[in-house]
Amino acid sequence: MDKDTYPLGSYHWRVVVVRRDGETRLGEVSPPSETRTFHVEPPPPPPTNTPKPTNTPKPTPTQAPPPTPTPWPTPGPTPG
């Protein structure tokens, strides 16, 4: 795991510092006058009343029999 990634539930947060000169640095500590703070909200959790799909067993595919090898033609009398 990266040292600048901290798990919070199922979401990962990264410390990103955006300087006024446009450079973006991970985990850099700058004076507050040079940084802009972004407030990021995690997406809402999915509703719990959604019916879960039932696990239907998958039908096992029937295997086709192996193809019978084509016999080599028997050599007839060589002309000549």
Secondary structure, DSSP 8 states (H G I E B T S, - for coil): --TTEEEETTEEEE-EEE-TTS-EEES----GGG-------------TTS------------------------------
